[in-house]
Amino acid sequence: MPKLNRKLWGWALYYWANHSYQTAIITVFFPIFFKQYWFSNAPVTLSTYWLGVADSLANLVVVLTAPVLGAIADRGSKKKRFLISSAFLGALMAIALYFVAKDDWQLAVAFYVMGCIGYYWGNIFADSMVLTVAEPGKLDMTSAKGYFAGYLGGGLFLLLGVAMSLKPELFGIVDKATAVRLICVLTGIWWLVFSLPLLFWVPEPGEKKEPIGLGTAVRSGFGQLTETLKHIRRYRPVYLFLVAYWVYIDGVGTIIQMAVDYGKSIGFDTPTLIAAVLMVQFIGVPAAIMFGRIGERIGPRNGILIGLAVYVVVCVFGAVMHHALEFFILAALVGLVQGGVQLLSRSYYARLVPHERAGEFFGFYNMLGDSAAVIGPFLMGFVSRATGNPRLSILSVIVLFAVGAVLLLRVPRDQATGASHG
């Protein structure tokens, strides 16, 4: 294998590795098992509340720590070391879930939150390494290969998890509860093993620099964040877009993280929920290509607005559905627009940012995207607990899509902002 390909695929395989946690733990098995095993004696509205708090807390920690970690990594040329450390944290916490006893929900939440933090931290460092592994002029295709590896690896691992959880006897496992706990262990092992190519094949980005202490890193990180915010405010279209993006991508992240918990709360069985997630996973890849073409024809902003409109329909329909077929229809709709909204958001933002500050501005954009779902999960949990009706919780997410769409309409249509100081 040529050296350049080793770098590229070593990096892409990290997304193959860590998407096992995203699909198996965050999206499917933790929400289901939390209700059935770790918090089995609680009303569904209460378990939804605490799951929402856990997701929001993990994302909030990432938002607050990303600037500091970025400063340490950038100043010390230790992006890869921090990425592997983050992966180790997440994988270790996934394995630790195996040892959590029935109805010990506080410990389950603690391990889950720390695992999510490791996952999101790792994504921030992996995303920042794309410039290191991409060939000249191949940035978009390199990014696409990372997405492809993530979707495929996460989907295949989820298929394994589904087989184990539904037919544990085929794997010599005594019951379904033990199967799910073993899936947590396999998630951690999968994550660590497939991170090894990155460790050995991908060089540390950047030149060697003198390491900095924690206090200096804190000052440097938040100082850089302050400077970036000042620069962003000078470009009004960029500023307006980022506010809109922060709101609506929170809604997208909330649907990803809370959909299975919501389905469980309103009475759908585990096989239905897992099958729906698999639909989303595998529909997402060709749908992203379709939305890319939509963006080319009618512009990325209009494509994003179409996606947000579909999400509103999903929320409304989701509040009144009762049958498994309806849930599969909603899953297909989400699969059609999930990747499209993310893809077009990135390409629209690329049209807006000034070229001379693209790296700096995209660093901030990635921080927002990788820490999505701070408000939405808490909002769903709060509404569910306050009203005693989990069906009303999904309607609360409409606020994020609606406000995000209104703010997006204030952004100038597909124009560069190199001279558009606000």
TIVO-806623 format. One record per residue (C-alpha): residue number from 0; x, y, z; residue in one letter. Coordinates in pm, whole numbers, always signed. Example, Ala and Ser with C-alpha at 12.3 -4.5 7.8 and 13.67 -1.06 7.14 Angstrom:
<pts>
{0,{+1230,-450,+780},A}
{1,{+1367,-106,+714},S}
</pts>
This chain:
<pts>
{0,{+0,+0,+0},M}
{1,{+150,+338,-97},P}
{2,{+246,+562,+191},K}
{3,{-12,+829,+108},L}
{4,{-289,+570,+95},N}
{5,{-178,+434,+430},R}
{6,{-224,+781,+578},K}
{7,{-564,+826,+418},L}
{8,{-708,+489,+510},W}
{9,{-550,+488,+853},G}
{10,{-736,+811,+920},W}
{11,{-1061,+689,+759},A}
{12,{-1053,+367,+961},L}
{13,{-1077,+574,+1279},Y}
{14,{-1431,+669,+1174},Y}
{15,{-1499,+302,+1099},W}
{16,{-1377,+238,+1455},A}
{17,{-1556,+504,+1656},N}
{18,{-1890,+485,+1476},H}
{19,{-1941,+155,+1657},S}
{20,{-1999,+370,+1966},Y}
{21,{-2221,+621,+1785},Q}
{22,{-2452,+362,+1630},T}
{23,{-2448,+83,+1890},A}
{24,{-2429,+278,+2217},I}
{25,{-2552,+635,+2162},I}
{26,{-2824,+563,+1908},T}
{27,{-2952,+214,+1990},V}
{28,{-2853,+1,+2285},F}
{29,{-2793,+250,+2564},F}
{30,{-3134,+422,+2528},P}
{31,{-3311,+83,+2510},I}
{32,{-3113,-89,+2787},F}
{33,{-3127,+219,+3009},F}
{34,{-3507,+189,+3019},K}
{35,{-3522,-191,+3037},Q}
{36,{-3231,-274,+3268},Y}
{37,{-3038,+9,+3430},W}
{38,{-3348,+218,+3514},F}
{39,{-3619,-44,+3485},S}
{40,{-3817,+70,+3787},N}
{41,{-3865,+428,+3662},A}
{42,{-4151,+578,+3459},P}
{43,{-4058,+625,+3093},V}
{44,{-4083,+1003,+3129},T}
{45,{-3825,+1001,+3410},L}
{46,{-3577,+780,+3222},S}
{47,{-3619,+1002,+2914},T}
{48,{-3545,+1306,+3130},Y}
{49,{-3220,+1164,+3264},W}
{50,{-3109,+1037,+2924},L}
{51,{-3167,+1386,+2787},G}
{52,{-2967,+1537,+3072},V}
{53,{-2682,+1292,+3006},A}
{54,{-2665,+1373,+2633},D}
{55,{-2683,+1748,+2696},S}
{56,{-2416,+1732,+2967},L}
{57,{-2173,+1540,+2747},A}
{58,{-2211,+1786,+2462},N}
{59,{-2181,+2085,+2694},L}
{60,{-1852,+1954,+2836},V}
{61,{-1719,+1922,+2480},V}
{62,{-1818,+2281,+2398},V}
{63,{-1642,+2413,+2709},L}
{64,{-1325,+2204,+2676},T}
{65,{-1266,+2202,+2300},A}
{66,{-1080,+2537,+2287},P}
{67,{-842,+2433,+2566},V}
{68,{-772,+2089,+2421},L}
{69,{-722,+2241,+2077},G}
{70,{-467,+2486,+2214},A}
{71,{-273,+2210,+2392},I}
{72,{-273,+1992,+2081},A}
{73,{-183,+2272,+1839},D}
{74,{+94,+2419,+2051},R}
{75,{+243,+2081,+2136},G}
{76,{+184,+1899,+1805},S}
{77,{-6,+1629,+1989},K}
{78,{-330,+1596,+1795},K}
{79,{-279,+1224,+1739},K}
{80,{-190,+1163,+2103},R}
{81,{-503,+1344,+2217},F}
{82,{-714,+1158,+1961},L}
{83,{-591,+818,+2078},I}
{84,{-634,+922,+2443},S}
{85,{-992,+1027,+2368},S}
{86,{-1056,+696,+2192},A}
{87,{-914,+506,+2488},F}
{88,{-1141,+698,+2728},L}
{89,{-1450,+629,+2518},G}
{90,{-1368,+263,+2459},A}
{91,{-1289,+205,+2827},L}
{92,{-1620,+359,+2933},M}
{93,{-1807,+141,+2681},A}
{94,{-1642,-170,+2829},I}
{95,{-1716,-45,+3182},A}
{96,{-2091,-51,+3108},L}
{97,{-2070,-432,+3114},Y}
{98,{-2005,-418,+3489},F}
{99,{-2296,-187,+3580},V}
{100,{-2553,-375,+3786},A}
{101,{-2926,-380,+3715},K}
{102,{-3102,-55,+3818},D}
{103,{-2770,+118,+3899},D}
{104,{-2871,+400,+3666},W}
{105,{-2646,+669,+3814},Q}
{106,{-2330,+471,+3737},L}
{107,{-2463,+384,+3390},A}
{108,{-2520,+754,+3319},V}
{109,{-2172,+845,+3448},A}
{110,{-1998,+590,+3224},F}
{111,{-2218,+687,+2928},Y}
{112,{-2144,+1060,+2965},V}
{113,{-1769,+1001,+2987},M}
{114,{-1783,+765,+2688},G}
{115,{-1968,+1027,+2483},C}
{116,{-1712,+1290,+2579},I}
{117,{-1434,+1061,+2455},G}
{118,{-1623,+1004,+2131},Y}
{119,{-1682,+1374,+2060},Y}
{120,{-1331,+1478,+2164},W}
{121,{-1189,+1218,+1926},G}
{122,{-1401,+1350,+1641},N}
{123,{-1271,+1703,+1690},I}
{124,{-909,+1590,+1663},F}
{125,{-981,+1348,+1375},A}
{126,{-1166,+1617,+1178},D}
{127,{-874,+1856,+1222},S}
{128,{-637,+1596,+1072},M}
{129,{-814,+1587,+734},V}
{130,{-574,+1849,+596},L}
{131,{-282,+1624,+691},T}
{132,{-405,+1315,+509},V}
{133,{-573,+1473,+203},A}
{134,{-395,+1492,-130},E}
{135,{-380,+1838,-292},P}
{136,{-717,+1919,-442},G}
{137,{-878,+1608,-288},K}
{138,{-1015,+1756,+34},L}
{139,{-1382,+1686,-44},D}
{140,{-1320,+1329,-157},M}
{141,{-1102,+1264,+147},T}
{142,{-1377,+1390,+373},S}
{143,{-1627,+1173,+185},A}
{144,{-1413,+864,+243},K}
{145,{-1417,+934,+615},G}
{146,{-1798,+958,+608},Y}
{147,{-1820,+642,+399},F}
{148,{-1598,+446,+638},A}
{149,{-1797,+571,+936},G}
{150,{-2138,+482,+793},Y}
{151,{-2019,+140,+673},L}
{152,{-1827,+44,+986},G}
{153,{-2101,+165,+1217},G}
{154,{-2367,-11,+1014},G}
{155,{-2184,-343,+1000},L}
{156,{-2109,-335,+1372},F}
{157,{-2472,-256,+1444},L}
{158,{-2576,-558,+1234},L}
{159,{-2354,-773,+1456},L}
{160,{-2506,-616,+1765},G}
{161,{-2859,-672,+1635},V}
{162,{-2788,-1040,+1572},A}
{163,{-2642,-1084,+1920},M}
{164,{-2928,-905,+2095},S}
{165,{-3210,-1076,+1907},L}
{166,{-3062,-1428,+1885},K}
{167,{-2814,-1458,+2176},P}
{168,{-2836,-1838,+2174},E}
{169,{-2666,-1845,+1833},L}
{170,{-2357,-1690,+1996},F}
{171,{-2365,-1911,+2306},G}
{172,{-2495,-1623,+2522},I}
{173,{-2738,-1704,+2801},V}
{174,{-2986,-1418,+2758},D}
{175,{-3051,-1086,+2584},K}
{176,{-2938,-875,+2879},A}
{177,{-2598,-1045,+2880},T}
{178,{-2582,-1002,+2502},A}
{179,{-2629,-625,+2525},V}
{180,{-2369,-598,+2799},R}
{181,{-2126,-795,+2579},L}
{182,{-2204,-561,+2288},I}
{183,{-2073,-278,+2509},C}
{184,{-1746,-471,+2552},V}
{185,{-1719,-545,+2181},L}
{186,{-1783,-178,+2104},T}
{187,{-1479,-78,+2305},G}
{188,{-1263,-351,+2150},I}
{189,{-1376,-263,+1794},W}
{190,{-1301,+105,+1861},W}
{191,{-951,+36,+1994},L}
{192,{-848,-225,+1736},V}
{193,{-951,-21,+1433},F}
{194,{-784,+290,+1576},S}
{195,{-445,+117,+1550},L}
{196,{-394,+197,+1178},P}
{197,{-421,+566,+1258},L}
{198,{-171,+526,+1540},L}
{199,{+88,+357,+1318},F}
{200,{+17,+492,+967},W}
{201,{-74,+858,+1018},V}
{202,{+205,+1101,+1112},P}
{203,{+154,+1363,+1379},E}
{204,{+21,+1680,+1209},P}
{205,{+230,+1994,+1220},G}
{206,{+582,+2079,+1320},E}
{207,{+725,+1992,+1656},K}
{208,{+666,+2269,+1906},K}
{209,{+737,+2329,+2270},E}
{210,{+462,+2181,+2489},P}
{211,{+258,+2418,+2705},I}
{212,{+117,+2386,+3054},G}
{213,{-249,+2359,+3144},L}
{214,{-278,+2721,+3263},G}
{215,{-119,+2852,+2944},T}
{216,{-340,+2623,+2738},A}
{217,{-654,+2755,+2906},V}
{218,{-553,+3116,+2838},R}
{219,{-439,+3036,+2485},S}
{220,{-749,+2831,+2403},G}
{221,{-1004,+3083,+2522},F}
{222,{-795,+3368,+2387},G}
{223,{-802,+3205,+2043},Q}
{224,{-1176,+3143,+2078},L}
{225,{-1230,+3510,+2161},T}
{226,{-1024,+3619,+1861},E}
{227,{-1214,+3383,+1631},T}
{228,{-1547,+3519,+1756},L}
{229,{-1429,+3874,+1689},K}
{230,{-1332,+3780,+1335},H}
{231,{-1660,+3598,+1274},I}
{232,{-1865,+3900,+1385},R}
{233,{-1694,+4108,+1117},R}
{234,{-1855,+3886,+852},Y}
{235,{-2228,+3919,+905},R}
{236,{-2338,+3633,+673},P}
{237,{-2097,+3395,+848},V}
{238,{-2216,+3507,+1189},Y}
{239,{-2585,+3470,+1098},L}
{240,{-2527,+3130,+944},F}
{241,{-2340,+2995,+1247},L}
{242,{-2619,+3105,+1482},V}
{243,{-2876,+2937,+1256},A}
{244,{-2658,+2626,+1222},Y}
{245,{-2605,+2598,+1597},W}
{246,{-2982,+2598,+1650},V}
{247,{-3096,+2359,+1378},Y}
{248,{-2804,+2117,+1403},I}
{249,{-2896,+2082,+1770},D}
{250,{-3232,+1955,+1647},G}
{251,{-3066,+1713,+1404},V}
{252,{-2839,+1580,+1679},G}
{253,{-3134,+1547,+1915},T}
{254,{-3325,+1328,+1670},I}
{255,{-3016,+1109,+1628},I}
{256,{-2961,+1066,+2001},Q}
{257,{-3320,+1053,+2131},M}
{258,{-3518,+877,+1856},A}
{259,{-3478,+526,+1999},V}
{260,{-3558,+642,+2352},D}
{261,{-3868,+816,+2219},Y}
{262,{-3978,+507,+2028},G}
{263,{-3934,+297,+2341},K}
{264,{-4131,+551,+2547},S}
{265,{-4436,+529,+2320},I}
{266,{-4439,+151,+2310},G}
{267,{-4242,+21,+2009},F}
{268,{-4050,-302,+2062},D}
{269,{-3674,-337,+2039},T}
{270,{-3655,-518,+1699},P}
{271,{-3863,-241,+1538},T}
{272,{-3640,+31,+1680},L}
{273,{-3318,-141,+1575},I}
{274,{-3445,-210,+1224},A}
{275,{-3541,+157,+1189},A}
{276,{-3191,+270,+1291},V}
{277,{-3038,+35,+1035},L}
{278,{-3264,+192,+771},M}
{279,{-3137,+537,+860},V}
{280,{-2778,+418,+851},Q}
{281,{-2786,+264,+505},F}
{282,{-3027,+510,+340},I}
{283,{-2802,+794,+453},G}
{284,{-2514,+730,+211},V}
{285,{-2699,+748,-125},P}
{286,{-2930,+1017,+15},A}
{287,{-2631,+1240,+88},A}
{288,{-2528,+1215,-279},I}
{289,{-2885,+1300,-380},M}
{290,{-2885,+1608,-160},F}
{291,{-2551,+1713,-304},G}
{292,{-2715,+1723,-646},R}
{293,{-3013,+1911,-502},I}
{294,{-2770,+2169,-367},G}
{295,{-2609,+2206,-709},E}
{296,{-2948,+2261,-875},R}
{297,{-3130,+2491,-632},I}
{298,{-2854,+2606,-398},G}
{299,{-2743,+2464,-62},P}
{300,{-2957,+2703,+146},R}
{301,{-3276,+2587,-24},N}
{302,{-3165,+2226,+14},G}
{303,{-3109,+2276,+388},I}
{304,{-3453,+2437,+423},L}
{305,{-3611,+2136,+250},I}
{306,{-3435,+1907,+496},G}
{307,{-3551,+2112,+795},L}
{308,{-3908,+2107,+663},A}
{309,{-3890,+1727,+645},V}
{310,{-3767,+1718,+1005},Y}
{311,{-4069,+1925,+1114},V}
{312,{-4298,+1674,+939},V}
{313,{-4112,+1393,+1116},V}
{314,{-4172,+1556,+1456},C}
{315,{-4542,+1619,+1393},V}
{316,{-4605,+1275,+1248},F}
{317,{-4395,+1118,+1523},G}
{318,{-4621,+1264,+1791},A}
{319,{-4931,+1089,+1654},V}
{320,{-4797,+762,+1508},M}
{321,{-4898,+428,+1658},H}
{322,{-4787,+155,+1418},H}
{323,{-4448,+9,+1331},A}
{324,{-4495,+86,+961},L}
{325,{-4533,+455,+1046},E}
{326,{-4208,+442,+1244},F}
{327,{-4027,+288,+946},F}
{328,{-4163,+564,+721},I}
{329,{-4027,+825,+961},L}
{330,{-3692,+646,+974},A}
{331,{-3672,+653,+595},A}
{332,{-3748,+1027,+594},L}
{333,{-3476,+1091,+851},V}
{334,{-3231,+881,+651},G}
{335,{-3308,+1087,+341},L}
{336,{-3230,+1423,+501},V}
{337,{-2989,+1358,+788},Q}
{338,{-2670,+1344,+584},G}
{339,{-2804,+1597,+335},G}
{340,{-2852,+1871,+593},V}
{341,{-2502,+1814,+729},Q}
{342,{-2341,+1799,+385},L}
{343,{-2513,+2109,+247},L}
{344,{-2445,+2302,+566},S}
{345,{-2073,+2245,+519},R}
{346,{-2078,+2341,+150},S}
{347,{-2293,+2651,+217},Y}
{348,{-2057,+2760,+493},Y}
{349,{-1762,+2713,+256},A}
{350,{-1928,+2963,+18},R}
{351,{-1964,+3218,+297},L}
{352,{-1630,+3215,+477},V}
{353,{-1343,+3440,+365},P}
{354,{-1074,+3223,+209},H}
{355,{-793,+3374,+411},E}
{356,{-961,+3262,+737},R}
{357,{-1111,+2933,+619},A}
{358,{-912,+2712,+857},G}
{359,{-987,+2925,+1161},E}
{360,{-1357,+2958,+1077},F}
{361,{-1399,+2589,+999},F}
{362,{-1242,+2501,+1332},G}
{363,{-1522,+2690,+1504},F}
{364,{-1781,+2533,+1273},Y}
{365,{-1657,+2183,+1355},N}
{366,{-1669,+2259,+1726},M}
{367,{-2036,+2353,+1696},L}
{368,{-2122,+2051,+1483},G}
{369,{-1935,+1796,+1694},D}
{370,{-2100,+1922,+2013},S}
{371,{-2454,+1932,+1872},A}
{372,{-2757,+1839,+2084},A}
{373,{-2702,+2045,+2397},V}
{374,{-3050,+2198,+2415},I}
{375,{-3272,+1942,+2242},G}
{376,{-3218,+1631,+2458},P}
{377,{-3272,+1831,+2776},F}
{378,{-3577,+1998,+2621},L}
{379,{-3729,+1660,+2527},M}
{380,{-3659,+1517,+2871},G}
{381,{-3799,+1823,+3048},F}
{382,{-4121,+1833,+2842},V}
{383,{-4173,+1459,+2884},S}
{384,{-4133,+1477,+3261},R}
{385,{-4329,+1801,+3306},A}
{386,{-4629,+1690,+3102},T}
{387,{-4619,+1318,+3174},G}
{388,{-4672,+1264,+2800},N}
{389,{-4366,+1153,+2601},P}
{390,{-4546,+1228,+2273},R}
{391,{-4534,+1599,+2347},L}
{392,{-4156,+1585,+2389},S}
{393,{-4091,+1524,+2018},I}
{394,{-4295,+1832,+1930},L}
{395,{-4061,+2050,+2136},S}
{396,{-3777,+1983,+1887},V}
{397,{-3978,+2167,+1618},I}
{398,{-3874,+2490,+1790},V}
{399,{-3509,+2424,+1700},L}
{400,{-3586,+2350,+1335},F}
{401,{-3824,+2645,+1299},A}
{402,{-3596,+2900,+1465},V}
{403,{-3297,+2767,+1273},G}
{404,{-3485,+2797,+942},A}
{405,{-3597,+3155,+1017},V}
{406,{-3241,+3255,+1102},L}
{407,{-3109,+3079,+792},L}
{408,{-3345,+3283,+574},L}
{409,{-3168,+3596,+697},R}
{410,{-2836,+3476,+554},V}
{411,{-2761,+3614,+205},P}
{412,{-2822,+3353,-62},R}
{413,{-2501,+3161,-149},D}
{414,{-2259,+3450,-160},Q}
{415,{-1898,+3479,-61},A}
{416,{-1821,+3724,+217},T}
{417,{-1466,+3821,+153},G}
{418,{-1567,+4185,+143},A}
{419,{-1891,+4168,+339},S}
{420,{-1795,+4307,+674},H}
{421,{-2091,+4365,+904},G}
</pts>
